[in-house]
Amino acid sequence: MAISFSATGGRRKYNRWVANETMEDFALRYTARRARRWSYARVANTALGSISFLALEAIGGALTLIYGFDAAILAIMLAGLILFLTCLPISYYGARYGVDIDLLTRGAGFGYIGSTITSLIYATFTFIFFALEAAILAFALEFCFGVPLGLGYLLSAVVVIPLVINGFSKISAFQTVTQPFWIILHILPFALLAYSGVDLESWTGFTGERGAEGPTLMMIGAAMGVVLSLIAQIGEQVDFLRFLREPKTKAERRRWWIALLAAGPGWTVLGVIKMLLGSFLLTLAIGAAVPPRDATDPTKMYFTAFDQVITVPFLALVLTGAFVILSQLKINVTNAYAGSIAWSNFFSRLTHSHPGRVIWLVFNVSIALMLMELGVFHVIESILGLYSHVALAWIGALTADLVVNKPLGLSPKGIEFRRAHLYDINPVGTGAMLIAVLVSILVLAGGTGETLQPFSSLIALATAFVVAPVIAWGTGGKYYIARPVTAPGPTTPEGTQTCCVCEYRFDPEDMTDCPFYAGPICSLCCTLDASCRDSCKPHATYAVMWVSTLRRILPRRVFSVLISRLSVFFIATAVPSSVFAGVLLLIRSKAETAQLDAVLTVIFCTVLVVNGIIVWTFILIRESHNKARDEAEVQTQRLLQEIRAHERTDAELQSAKEKAEAANLAKTRYMAGISHELRTPLNAIYGYAQLMEQDRDIPAGRREAVLAIRRGSEHLAALIENLLDISKIEAGRLEIYRDRINLPALLRQIAAVFQRQAREKGLDFAIQTSGNPPEWIEFDEKRLRQIIINLLSNAINYTPSGTVTLHLHYRNEVALLEVSDTGIGIEEENIDRIWKPFERFAQKTSAGSGLGLTITRLLVEILGGEITVKSEPGAGTTFSVRLMLPSLRESAIPSAAWTMKERIMAAGYVGPRKTVMVVDDDHDHLRLLETTLRPLGFLVQAMPDAESALAALEDVTPDLFILDIDMPGMTGWDLAQALRDRSAHLSTPIMMVTGHALEARQSIDRSQLYDAFIVKPYSLSDFLVRMAGLMKVDLTTDDAEEIARASGIPGDALERMIRLAEIGHAAGLNRELDTATGGHKAETGQVARLRRHLDAFDLPGAARLLKEMMQDAR
């Protein structure tokens, strides 16, 4: 299975920095369309601005001085024609496909690594001519302004760096500004000379040092070789022509061609003219008594011209200096720019690294500065003569591929420059160039005789031009494309694609698909990547190509010996040693002495030993590196396979998790749905049980049954609530509220509940506080009550005898709740089990669902607290809960402080009669509320559906609506919205009632529709309190403090009843009570309590209550 990699953060960051277009100016890559925004005239002007260099005049003057006028002119004209013809196709393809000379060379027969050689050739051209032009400028500074030559070298070199840093934009601006001044200064001396009537016979009759007998073919060939060394100048022109924008109309195509011809091959026309002018100025300077060797200096040439037409010497000197400075700056910004691109291309392919074009700019300038210090200007003829062979072989092979191979179909159409699609070495261009260089050097060295020796440069050009098509035909063009070029992938609306490494966007021509990173990659990121090891084209690397070629042409045994470690060592040692030996032989040829032979022999042997050690070290390091890399790749493959396996496992786990969550959600929905079906009938059971419990007509023997029904209903309701809480917590949907809680009242209420349970089991129950707890806190009242009740319920259930204590310690807003008992305790191995749902490991007969502690722990953790347990079997258990219970600020405490009370039943209310409309499709619930509310004095309108309720509003105006949510047709929410839409009921209180648990959470988003929300089953006393609060009425209850004064029983009657109770006369006590109350059977308050004592034959309790009533009556 193919495994793809992703770019690391460091690699991505580095490549994004390298791809900075402001500084890099599209070095190493296709010139994006967004960068080709300049006008045709500006691009052409920038390219032509570099043809200001005065080396042209120097070459023309040098050739005339050596070979005379006739030979020099013929050589310049013929060489200019050849330069024009070779530059035309190169300029066209460079501008047409938006590539520089290096990228053009890659796709035109040289291959990815093969063009590295040509990049070095081109870089050499740039720093040689940079040094040459800078030297001319330094001489001018010395001649015109007296600047020391060393300082002049430095100034002329470094001054161009700021102009080149930002690439084409700054260079084009500089060329545009300086071009008019340069043209004026260039034309001025010749115009003045023409006006003054200069004699041209001295120029046309100049015979030179070797041309006294007239021009010869050998002289012309040698002179042409010097001129043809300028052939690499087309590279600098293409570096600018790539910025020509693509023409879209016929007029634009015409301007495009004009700009191309003028700035591409057109440079040769200007170059020929400048060389002719240099030839003329040489004779002019010699005629002005300038020494012949000094006359080839362009500064002296133009000073002579200005001096002969301007009578003020100082002005002539200033004009000369200004012209030379301007000319050399214009060319050297181009040389420096082209050199930075050439070095970037060269080193990026060898090292897969690019420190930035500016680094190579400084590097190129530094080399040129060193050459200037070596006096390169004085050996210009020999330098250009040697260089021309290599440059001509390169351009010859390149031109042949463009004008012969492509039209004949021997090479693919277009220019493929991307590494991912190229062979490292294409034998067409690389082979033709190497053959041409070898042949031309052989001719130059005299291997073919003296007759052809002067034509060695032309032979280099012709050989490369001829051999390239032959090799292309012989190889069938198979080494141009290493792997098929796929159609571009999806692009953005702007027509660009995003690189998966640097994440920048580029034109489709600059992108390709990368199997290593499994995505589109730009040509620059592809160039800089060293990790892939050409995995997209492993057969196209130079090592594989070299080995496969040797295996094909050599016998197996010879091949095995040749690629062995020892053979590689001997070859790698012999090559540099032979070069060094050649240098030593050259030194010896200049000074033949016996002593020198011995010294050179010692030096050679020493260097040979050192070289062998270094080579052997590098061979071993390379082998170790390859083994380590191979092993790392194997381990990486294994690691990635393991990662893929983990990803598959993770996907399966994720799928299982999603299924589990879906099942859990389904369970939660089912629980919510089934709870609705349970709550609705349970509400009727619970409600009627509460009513029956308060009815004194129930026989005493049945009161325990009624009490059992109520407690069973409460237990079932609590069980349903716990199950829903578990489901909500698991689903992450538990709502937490912030309520204002009267803490002492809450504790009193809880104490009232559990004191009764404790008495029934014969337990002592106490609530203790310490640490000065506040009266009011802000917390979720329901959850706090739930936590305390669950812990106390467990303590009472599992404590057969003894004490149950709730202790509250409060300090710094943190409450510590401790529930201690003297019960059976918990075995140590069972402590972890108590938190699990439905676990009941002791006293299997004890009541409980097994959910209380589970929910308690989950609630405590959700509320940001902690719960711990300490237990000793047989001695008891202590649960400790630590919670943040923030106290309320004084300003937040309710102004009308209220106190939670025990469960009480209302007897009526104070105020005008109120109308309550109850809407519920459950007839049992309707009857329950009618039975509860009508005896209290409320007018109850019971409606079975929302439609009936809306119709009844025409005849009645309720003071309160009690709406069930889940109804057929219009739901309770729909009815509430309809009521709010009516102005008459815009502020009428609405109480929503539901048996569906999920409605409680959904109600939060509809809080503007209702005033209270209650879930079935509910406590009637809580229900009545909330209802009274909504209607702003005061309930009258059977509370002793309220009813004692209104009992209406005379004091003497109370005394008689006390005596009857003390003697145990129950029947007489009942008769006396009936007489005192007038036989009313619906008493409330103390009278109702007295009736309950009598019904239970609790005469001592009745006596105590009668005594309290007697004290209150007084």
N, C-alpha and C positions, 0 to 999 in steps of 0.2 A: 504493500500500500504506500502510495506517495504521501510524504509528510511535508506539510508546509510550515514555514517559520514566520514569525512576526518580528518586525524591527524593534530593537531595544530603544529605550528612551534616550540613551546616550547617542546611539546611531542616528535617531531621528533628529535630535537637537543639532548634532554636527552637520548633517546634510542640509538642514534648514538654514544653518549659518552659511554653508558653502554656496547655497542657492540664492544668496542675497543678490538680487538683480542690480541694486544701486551700485555696488562695488564690483561685482563680478562681470557685469555687462555681457552676460550669456557666453562666458568662456566655457569651453568643453561641451557646448550643447547647441542645439538648434535655436536659431534666433526667432523668438516668439513673435507672433503677428502683432501683439500689443506693443512690442518694442519697435516695430517698423512703422512708426507714425510720422517720420520726417518727410519733408517734401523731396521730390527727386532732385531739385536743384541744390538743396542743402547737402544731401548725401554726396552728390557728384563734386560739389565744391570742397567738401571735407577730404574726399579721396584725392582730388587734384592738388590740394594744398600741400601734400607731402612731396610733390614733384619740384619743390623749391630747392632741393638739396644741391649744394655746390660741388659734390663729388662728380656730378655729371660734367661740369666744366673742367674739373681736374682731370677726369679720364680723357675728355676730348683734347685737352692741352697736352697731356702726357703722350697720347698716341701720335699727335702731330709732331711733338718734339722728337720722338723716336723714329717714326716711319715716314714723316713728311705729310704734306697736305693731301696729295693724291691717294695714297694708301689709307690714310686716316679717314678721309671722307668716304671712300668706297666701303671700308670696313664698318663705319658707323651706319651708313645707309642700309647695307645688307643685313647687318645685325639687327637694326631697328625693324626691318621688315619681318625677320624671323621672330623677334619678340612680339610684334603685333599679332602675327598669325597664331602663336602659341597662347597669347594672353586672351584672345577672343573667346574660345570655348570655355576656358577656365572661369573667366568673368561671368559668362552666361550661366553656367551651372551653379556657381556660387550664389549669384543673385536670385536665380530661379528657385533654388531650394533652400535659401536662407541659411547657408552653412559657411563657416570659415574655411581656410585653405586646408587645415588639418582634417576636418570632418569630410571635406570633399575628397581628399586623398584616400581616406579610409574606404569610401564606397567606390572609388575609381581604380581598383586593381591592387591595392596594397594590403588590405586587411587591417584588423584592429591593432595588432602589435607591429605589423610591418610599417604602418604609418608613423610609429614611434621614431623610426629612423629618420623619416622625412621631417618630423617635428624638430629633431635635433639639428638637421640641416638648416631648416628655416630659422630656428633660434640662433644658430651660428651666424646666419646672414644678418639678423637684426642687430646682434651686438658688434659684429665687424663694422657694419655701416654706421651704427651709432657711434662707435669709437672714431671712425673716420670723420663723420660730420662734426662730432664734438671737438676733435683735434683741430679741424678747420676753424671752428669757432674760437678755440683757445688761442690759436695763432693770430686770429683777428683781434682779440682782446689785447694781446700783447703788442701787436703792431700798431693798433689805433689808440689804445688807452694806456699802454704800459703795464698792464696786469701781468704779474709773473706767470710763467707758463704752467707751473704746478697748480697754482691757485685757479688759473683759467680752466685747466682740465676739470678740477673739482666743481667749479661753478657751472660750467657748461653741461656737466653730467647731472647734477642734482636739481638744477633749476626746472627740469621737465617733469619731475616726479609729481608735484601738486597738480600739474595740468592733466595728468594721465590717470590719476586715482579714480575719478568718477567715470572714466570710459568715454564712450562716443559723445554723450551729451556735452561734456566740457570741451572735448577736442573739437567738435563741430562748431561750437561757439567761438573758440579761439581761432580756428581757421577762417570763419566768417568775418571776424573783426579784422584780422591781419591781412586778409587777401588783397583788399584794395591798395593798401600801403605797399605791400610787396610788389604788386604789379607795377605801380608807379615807379618805385625805386629800381625795378629791374629794367623797365623800358627806358628810363631817363638817360642813362649814359649812352645807350646806342642811338637814341633819337638825337642827342646832342652831337654825337660823333657823325651821324649821317648828315646833320645840318651843317657841320663844319667841313664836310667833304673829306672823309678818310680814304686813304689809298688802300685798295684791296689787293693790289698786286703783290705786296709783301706777304700777304697771307696765302694767296693761291700759288705763289711761287716758292713757298717754303718747302725745302727738301728734307729737313730733319737730319737726324744722326745717321740713319741707314738708308735713306731714300734718295741719295744723290743720283743714282742711276735709274730712278723711276720705280714705281711700285711693282712689286712682284707678288705672285700668288701666295708665297709663303708669308710675306709681310702682311698681306691682307688677312690671311687665316689667323696669324698670331694676334693681330689687332682685334679681329672679330671675337676671339676667345675672351679678351678683356671686357669687351662690351657685353657679351653674352652672360658674363658673370652677374649682371643685373637682372637676370631672368627671374630670380626669386622675389623681385619687387612686386610681382603680380599677387603674391600672397598678401602683402599689405593692402593692396587695392581691394582684394576680395574681403578682407576683414572689415572694410567699410561698406562695400557693395551689398553685403548680406542684409544691410538695414534698408535697402530699397523696398518699399511696400509693394504688395502684389497689385498689378493693374486690373481694373475692373471694366473700364470703358476703352473704346478705341483711341480716344485722345490720351488717356493715361498710358496705354500701351506704347503710343508714339513717344511720349515723354520718358517712359521707362527705357526704351531702346536708346534714346539720345543720351540719357544719363549713363547708361551702361557703356556705350561706345566711347563716350568722352572720358569717363573715369576709369574704365577698364583698360582695354587695349590702347585707348587714347593717350595714356601716360607715355607710351613709347614715342608718340609724335612729339610731345613736349620734351621728352628726354633727348631725342635726336637733335632737336633745335638747340637745346642747352649745350649738348656736346659740341655742336658746330660753333656755337658762340664761344665756348671754351677754347676751341681750336683757333678761332680768330683772335681772342684776347691774348693767347700765348704769343702770337707773332707781334701783337701790339705791344706787349710788355717787353719782349726781347728788343723790339725796335726802340723802346724807351730806355735801353741800356740796363734792363733788369737781367741779372744772371739767369741762364737757361733753367737751371734747376730750381731757382726761386720763382721763375715765371709760371711754373705749374701750380703754384699756390693760388687758390681762387681769390684770396684777399688781395694779393699783389695784382692779380689780373684786373679786378674791378677798381682798385685804387688808381691803377694806371689809366683806366678808361675815364674815371671821374676827373683825375688830375689834368688830363689833356683837354678837357672842355670847360673846367671850372678853374678860374684863375686864383681863387682863394684856397691855399693848401689845407687850411684847417677845416674848411667846409667840405672839401673833397674827402678828407679823412673821416669826418663825422658821418657823411653819407655812406661811405664804404662800410664803416663799422655798423651803422644801423641796418644796412641791407644784409650784411653777412649774419648779424645776430638774428634778424627776422627770418632769413632763409633757413638757418640751421635749427632754430627752435621749431619751425613748422615741420621739418622732416623728422627731428628727433622725438617729438611727441608721438609721431607715427611709429618710429622704430621701437620706442619704449613700449608702446601699447601692443604692437604686434609681438614683441619679444615676451611680454608677460603672458600673452595667450599661448604662444608656442611652448614656453617652459611649463605652463599649467598643463597643457595636453601631454607633454612628454612625461612629466613626473607623476601625473595622476594615473597613467596606465601602468607605470612600473611599480608604484608604491600603493596604489588604491587610496591615496590620500591627497588632499588639496588644502594647503594652509591658507589659500586665498591668492587671488591674482596680484594683489599689491606686494606680497612677499616676493613673487617672481619678478615683478617690476623692479624692485630694489636689487634683486639678484642679477638681473640683466644689466642694469646700470653699473653695478659693481664690477662685473666682468669687463665691460667696456672701459671703465676708468682704469683698470689694471692694464688693458691693452694700450691705452693712450700713454701710460707711463713707460711702456716698452717701445714707443716710437713707431706705431703701426703706420702712420702716414708716410713714412719714408720707404716702406716696402709695399706700397699699394699694388704695384703691378704683379709682384710675385704672389701676394695674398689672393688677389682676385683671379689670377690665372689658375692657381691650384683649386680654389673653391668652385670655379665655374664647371669643372668636370662633374662633380657630385650634383650640383644644382641642376645642370643641364640634363643629366641622366634622370633625375627625379621628374622634372617638368616634361621631358620627352615621353616618359612612360605614362604620365598622367594625361598628357594631351592625346596620345595615341588611343588611350582607353575611351576618351570622350568623343573623339572625332572619327575613330575607326571601329573600335569594338562595339560601342553602343549602336551606331547605325546598322552594323552588320549582324547584330543580335548575339555577339560573342559575350557580351556582358548585359546584366539586367538594365532595364530602363530606370531612370531616376538615380538617386544617390541614397544608398543605405549606409547610414553612419552609426547605427546603434550597435553597441557591443553584443547584445543578445542575439543578433542575426548575422554576425560576421565571423569568418575564420580569423584566427590570430594572424596567420600568414597567408596572403594570397600570392602565389608564385607569379602571377601575371605582372603586376607592377613591381613587386619586390625583386623578383628574379630578373626582369628586364633592366631595372636600375643597377643591380649588382653586376650584371654582365656588361652593361655599358660602361660602368666605372672601371672595371678591370681592363676592358679593351682600351679605353681612352688613356688610362694610366700607363698601360703597356706601350701605347703609341707615344705618349709624352716622354716616357723613359728611353725612347729610341729603339724599342724592340722591333719596330717595323721599318726602321730607316729614318733618315733625317727629312725625307720629302714629306711624309705625313705628319711629322712631329708638330708643326704649327697648327695643324687642323684637328688636334686631339679633342678640343672642346666641341667642334662640330661633329666629330665622330661619336662623342658621348651622346649628343642629342639625337643623331640619326640612328645610332644603334638601339637606343632605348625605344625610339619611335617604331622601329621595325620589329624588334624582338617581342614587344608586348602583345601585338596581335597574334604572333606566332604561338606564344605560350598559351594565350587564351584559346586559340583554336585547338592546340594540342591537349589541353586539359578539359575542353568542352565547357569552360566557364563554370565548373562545379565548385570552385573555391570562392565565389562571390557571396553566396548566401548559405549560412550554416544551418539555418532552420527556416521553415516557411514563415512568411510575414502574414500574421493573422489580421483579419479586419478589425478596425478600431472598435473598442467597446462603447458602452453608453457614455454620452457626454452631457455636460451641463447646458443650460440654455445659451451660454456664451460660446459653446462649441469646444470646451476644454474638458480634460480628464484630471482626476485627483490621483497623485502618486501615493501609493500605500506606504512609502517610507518617510518621505519628507512632508507629505500631506499638503503640498502646494499643487496648484492647478497649472497644467501645461496643454499646449496644442496636441492633438492626436499624433501628429508627425513626430513628436518628441517622446511619445509613450510607447510602451510595449507590454505584453503580458509576461509576468515573472512566475514561473512554477515554484520557485524557491520560497517566495513570499506570498504566493497564491493571490496575486492581485496585479493591477497595472503599476508600472514603475517608470519613472522618467529616465532619460538617457544619462543624466549626471549621477543619480543614485546608483544606476546600474554600473557606471564606470567606477565609482568609489567602493563598491561592495567587494570585499575579499572573502566573505564567508561562503558564498555559494559555490566557488570553485568552478564556475561555468557549468553548473548542473543542467542548464537548459540546452547546452551544446557540448557535451564532454568530448566528442570526437573532433572538435574544431580548435582545441588548444594546441599551442605550438609544440609542447612536449609530446602529445599524442601523435600529432602530424609527423614530427621528426622520427619518432620511434617506428611508426607504421611505415614510413617511407624507407627507412633503413631495413626493416624486416622484409619489405617487398623486393628490394634490389640486391640484398646481400645474402650469402649462404647463412644457414642457421648458426653454424659454429662461429663464423666470423662475426655475426650479429651479436651473439652472446658475449664474445670476448670484448667487443667494442663498447657495449653498454655496461660492462662490469665496473665496479668501483675503482679498480686500479687503472683501467683505461681512461676513465673520466678524470682521474687524478693527473695522469701523464698529459692528457690533452689540455686540461685547465692550467697546468703548470707551464707547458711548452708555449702556449700562445702569448701570454704577457712576457715570458722570458725572451722569446724571439723578438718581440717588439723592442724590449730593452736592449737586447744585443744589437739590433739595428741602429739604435741611438748611439751606442758605444762605438760601433764601427764608423758612424758618421763623424764622431769626435776624433777618432783615430786618423781618419783620412785628412783631417786638417792639421794634424801635428804628428808626424811619424818619428817617434823616439822609442828607444828600447825601454827606458824607464816607464814611459806611458803605457806600453803594452802590459808590463807587470802589474801596474796599478789598476788598469782596466780589467785585467783578468781577475784580480782579487775582488774588485767591486762586483763584477758579474757573478762570481761564485757565491759571494755573500748574499747578493740579491736573489740568486737562484734558490739558495737554502731557505731564506726568509719567505720567498714566494711559495716554495713547496710546503712549508709549515702552515702558512695562511690558507693555502688552497685545501690542504688536508683537513685543517680545522673546519673550514666552511663546509666541506663535503660531509664530515661527521655531524656537524650541527644541522645541516639540511636533512640528513637521514633521520636524525633524532626528532627534528621538527615534524617531518612527514609522518613518522610512526606515532608521535604524540597526537598529531592532528587526526590521523586515521582512527586511533583509539578513541579520541574525544568524539569523533563523528559516530562511531559505533555506540558509545555510551549515550550520546545524545539521541540517537535513534531509539535505543531502548527506553530512555527516559521519556521521550515523546510518545512512544507506544504505550508506556505505562500511564502517562497523562491522559492519552486518548481513552484508555480503559477506564481510568477514574472518571473521565468526563461522561462516558457511557453509563457507568455506575451511578454517577451523580444525576444524570438524566432520568435513569430508572427510579432512583430515590425521589427525585422531584415529582415524577409522575405518580409514584406511590403516595407521596405526601399530598399531592393535589387530590388524588382519589380519596385519601383519608379525610382531607378537609371537606371535600364534597359530601362524603358520608356523614361527617360530623355536623355539617350544616344541615343536611337532610334530617339528622337526628334532632338537631335544635329546632328546626321547623316543625318536626313531628311532635316534639315535646310541647312546643308552644301551642300547636293546634289541639293536641289532646288535652292540654291544660284548660283550654277554653271549654271543651266539652265537660271537663270535670268541675271547673269553677262555677259554671252556671247553676247546675242542680245543687252543688255544695253550698252556694250562697243562700239558696232557699232553706236548706237543712239548718245551716248555721244561724240564719236570721230567725227562723221560727224557734229554734232551740233557745236563743237569747230571750225571745218574747215569753216563751213558756217558763223560763227560769224566773222571770220577774212576776209571773202571774200567781197571786196568792191562792187562787182557786184550785191550783194543782194540789192533789192530795200529797201529804208528806211522804207517803210510800213511793210516789212516782218522781219525787224531786231528784232523787239520786239518779234515776234513769235519764231524766232531762239533763242533769249535769253531765252524765256520761256522754250523751249525744253532743252536747256543746264541746266538751273536751275532745271527743273524737273528731269533730269537725275542725277544731283548731289544729289538732295534730295532722290531719290530712292536708289542711291548707298549708301548714308549715312544710310538710313533705313535698308538696307540689312546688312551693317557692324555692326550696333547697335544690330540687332537681333542675329547675330553671336557672338558678344561679350558677350551678355547675356548668350547664350548657352555655350560658352567657360568658362565663369566664374562659372556657375553652375556646369559644369563638371570638374572644377579645371584644365583646360588646357590652361589658358591664358598665353601667352609668354610675358616676360618682357625683354627688351633689354637695353643696355647701349650705348647711342649714344653721340657723341660730338656735342653740340648745341651752335650756336652763338645766345645768348639770345636776344640782341638788334635786330638782323635781324629777329628772330622769331616774336618778338613783332611788328616790322614794317610790316611784311607780314600779320599778323592777323589784324593789324589796317587797312591796305589797303583793306582787304576784308570787314570789318564791317563798315568802314567809308562810303562806297558806299551804304550799306543797310540802315545805319542811315540817310543818306541824302534823300534816297527815301521815308522814313517815316517822314522826317522833324525833326529828333532827333539830338541832339548834342552828339558826341562820342569822348571820350578822353582816352588816356593811360598815366598814371602817374607812376613814379618810385621814390623810396626813399631808403635810407640806403646803397647806393653805390653797386648796384648789379654787379656781374662780367660779363665780356664779353662772356666767355665760361663756360659752365656747362656740367656735365655728367649725362644724364638722358634718359629715353625713350621718344624720340621726338614725336612719334606718339601719345602716351598716354597723354603727357603734352599738345600737341596741341588739342587733343580731349577734355580734361577737360576744357580748356579755351574756346574753340569754343562752347561747349554745354552750358556753363554758359552764354556767351555773346549772343548766339542765343535766349535763353529763355528770357534774359533781353530785347532784342530788340522786340521780339514777344509780350511781355506782357507790353510794355511801349507805350501807345498811343502818349504821348508827353512828352517833357522834356529832360532828360540827361541820358546817359549810360556811366559809367566810369569803367575802369579796372585799379586798383591800385596795383602795385607790391612793397612790402616792403621786403628788404633782410637784414638779420643779422645773423652772425655766421652759415653760410651754410644753414639756414632755410629761405624759402621764404613764405611770406604771400600774397596770391592772393585774392583781394577783388573785386567782381563784384557788383557794386551798380547801381540801377536804380530808377527813380521817377515814376514807373508804378503803377499798380492797387494794388500791395501788396498781401499778403496771409492772410486769416483768421487763427487765432490761432489753431482752431480745424482741419484745413486742412494741417498744417505744416507736420505732420507725413505722410500724404497721398502722398505728392509730391515725396517721395522716392520710391513709389510703381510703378511697371511697368504698363504702359498703363493708368495711372491715369491722367485725364485732367478735372479738376473741375471748371475751370473758362475760360471764353471766348472760348466756344466750337468750335467757327469758326476759332480759331487760328491754324496756321499750326503746325504740330509736331506729332510724333508717341507716345509720352508719355514715351519714353525710355531714354531720354537724362539725366535727373537727376538720374535715377536709375543706369545707367552705370557710371555716374560721381562719385557717392558715392562709388560704388563697386571698381572702379579704384583707387580712393584716398585711400581707406582702404587697398587694395592690395599693393599699393606703400608705405605703412607705414605712411600715413598722416591722417589728419582729416578734415572734412568739417562741417561747421555750417551755420545756416541761421538765420537772424533777419529780421522781416518784420512788417510793420504797414499798415493795409489796407488803401488804398487811398493815401499813402505817398511814398511807394516804398519798395524795398527789397534789402538786402545785403547778398550775399553768400561769406563766407570766407573759403579759402582752405589753409591749412598749410602743406607744403611739404619740405622734405630734398632735396635741389638741390645743391649738392657738386660742388664747382668750380674746374676747371681743373688746374692742376699744369702747370707752365709755359712750362715745357719740353714736356707736352702732347698736347699743342695747335698746330694745324696743321701749318706747315711752310708756306704754300700758303693759307693764310686765304681767305675764300670766303664769300660772302654775299647772303643770301636768297633774292630773288627778287619777284616782282609781277609776276603774270601769263603773260608770253610773248610768242610770236610765232616766231620761227626762220625763217629767210629768206634764209639761205644757210649756208655754212661752208667754212672755209679757209683751203686749202691744197689739196693734190691729191684726185682724185675721189675714193670713197670707195664703196665696194660691200657688200650688206647686203642680207643674205639668211633668208627668213621668211618661217617657216614650221608650218602650221596650217590646220586642216581639216575643219575649218570654213571659207568658201569663203568670207563672209562678212568682217571678220577680215583681210583676205589677201588683199582685195580691199581697206580697210581703210588705211592699212599701205602703200600700193602702192600709194594711192592718197596723203598721207602725205609726204612720203620720196622722191618720184621721183622729185617733183618740187624743192626740196632742193638740188638736184644734186647727190643723191645717186643712185647707180645701184642696183635695187631690183630684187632678184631671189625669186619668190613666189612658194612654193611647197605645195601640198595638203597632203602629207604624208611623213613619215620618209624614206621609201624605195626610193621614187623619189628623195629625197634630197641627199641620199647617192650616187645614180646613177649620179646626176648632178655634184658631186664633181670631177668627172673625167675631166670636162670641165671648171670649174670655181673654184677660190680660194677665198671664202668670207673673209671679214675682220671682220664680226660680224655675229653670228647666233642668230636668235630670234625664240625660240622653244616653241610651245604650249605643255603642259604636257599631257593633256587628249586627246590622239589620238587613233584610232583603230589600231590594229597590234602593231607595235613598239611605245611605249610611248615616250614622250619627254625625260624622264630619260634614257630610253634605247638608244635613239639616242645620247644624250649627252655622255653616256658612250662609245658608238661606236666612237664618234668623239675624245674623249680623248685617246682612244686606238690607234688612228692614229697619228703618229709622226708629220704629217703636220699640225694638228690642236690641238696639245697638249696644246698650249698657246693661241689659238684663243679665243677671248671673246665670252661667251655664255650668252644670256639673256633668262631666263625662264619666260614664261607667262602662267597664268592659271586663270580660272574662278572658280576653286574649292578651297574653304576656307581651307580645311584640308591639302592641299598640302603645305600651308605656313609653318605649323609646321613640316611636314615630310621633308621639304627642309633643315632643320637644319642639319640632319644627312648626307646630300649629298652635303654639301657645297663645296667639292673639285671638283664637276662636273661643276659648273656654276660660273659666275662672278657677275650676278645681278638677282634679282627676283622681279617680279611685278605682282600684282593681278588685274584682270579686275573688273570693268572699271577703267581706269586710265586717268590722265590728260596728253594730248599730249605734253604740254610744259615740264612737269616733265619727261615724257618718252624720249623726245629728249635730254634733259640735261643729263640723265643717259646714253643714247646711245652714245652721243658725248664723255662723260667721258671714256667710255670703249674703244672707237676707238682713243682717244687722239687727237681729232680735236676741233677747236674753232668754235662755231656757230656764224653766223652773224645775228643780230636781228634788229628790228625796234626801238631799244632804242634811245632816242633823243641824248644822248651824243655820240653815235657811228655813227649815220647816218647824223647828222647835217653837218659835214664837207664833207660828200660824197653825199649830196643831188644834187649838180651840178646845182642849180638854181642861175642865176646871181643876183647880188644885185639890179640892176635896175628893173628886173622882180619882185623881192620881193616888191619893193616900189610900183610898179603899182598894185600888188595884194592887198597890204595893203589898198590903196585908194579905190579900188573896194569893198573890204569887209566893209570899214567904211561907204560907201554910200549905201550899201545893194544891189549891183549889182551881184547877184549870178551867172547868166548865163555868164556874162563877166569874172567873177573870174574863172569859170570852163574852159572857152576857154583859158585864160591866163595860167592856170596851165597845160593844155594839151600841149600848145606850149612850155612851159619851160621844161617839162619832155619828150618831143618827143612823146607823145601819149602812153607811156608805161603804161599798166594797172595792173602791179603786183608790185607797189611800196610798200616799207616797211618803217618803221621808221616814221620820221616827215611828210613825204609826204603822207603816208597812213593815218596818223592821220588827216591831213588836208582834205583828201578826205572824211573821216567819218564826219567831221564837216560840209562839204558842203552837203553831202547826207542828213544830219539831218537839213539843213538850219540854222545851228548854226553859223551865220556870225560873231557875236562878239567873239565867241571862235576861229574862223578861224583867225580873226584879231590878237588876242593875240598870237596865235601860229606863225603867220607870223612875228610878231615883234621879238619873241624869235629866229626864224631862221635868221632874219636879224642881230641880235646881235652875234650869233654864226658864221655867215659868215664873220663878221668883225674881 
